[in-house]
Each structure stands twice: as C-alpha cells, then as structure tokens.
C-alpha cells in the first residue's frame, strides 16, 4: 500500500466523485476554498444514506467512501454550490505490479526492500524440498526483524489525542 494525496476540483451540484481504480481507501479529506483548508468529517455510508436532504448546497463538511468492486466513490455533503473548491484526498493506493523487466523495482519505499527480499527467500525456502529447518528458522527470524525495523520507521511521531464523540438521543 502506498499513501498519496490527490486533488479533485468539485463541480457545482455534484455529490459523488469516482476515485482511481488503484485507490483502496481515503484516509483524510479536506476542502480548500480561497487557500483555506477545512477538514471534512468521515461518516459511514449508512449515515450518508440517512441524510434527509442530500440536495442541500454549501461548503462540504462530511464525506463517505463507498468501496465498490472496481473503484471507490467519494460522496460529500452538502453538495458544492461552486466549481472552485478543491478536495485534497489522502488516499491509500495499491502497489503497482512488477513485471519481468530487470530495470523495474518493486513499488514500495526503499526501506521495505530488505524485508521483501528476505521474506521472499523465507517463503521460497518453505516451498522447496530438502531445506534444513534451522535455515528456514533463521530466514524467518531475519525477515521478521527487518520487517519490524521498517515498520518502526513508519510510526507517527506526533502526539495523538483521542476525543470521544458523545451523542445524546
């Protein structure tokens, strides 16, 4: 999976936008108007369906993602009243396949290349006959250590605050 940001210019009175077929999900969406960013709140698709007046116009404040078979659809509410706002979407996208070309690298950050090659050798050793169990155990330990080290580099370094959302009925 690869993180990336894509920009979509809204169209007045349009509620849904098809994302590229390589998109897996949208993590964060902000709407930009006059160089000011406003974070949109993610709601479930069920919550979106329960909005009584989907034709209400204004500056978008909520979004939902419907993950279809081929590509996800991002729906926003209220619908835009102009065609100048820009949605900035932080998205997760699929990794690109690697072909047989010797000049092509795997579509992942460089820090994950050692775990990729080590993990590949570990899984191949499990499939091949006559590979000593000690060798497989050593490959597995090496793979897990390299993967853990690479994942540690991806940890968020900023403070995280949790704020419960309390609703009254």
Protein Blocks (a to p, Z undefined) as FASTA:
>chain_A
ZZddddddddehiabdcddfkbmbdfbdcddeehiacddddddfklmmmpmblmbgcddf
bdcddddfkbccdddddddfbfkbccddddddddddddfbfkbccdddfklmmmmmmmmm
mmmmmmpghiafklmmmmmmmmmmmmmmmmmmmpcfbdcddddddddZZ
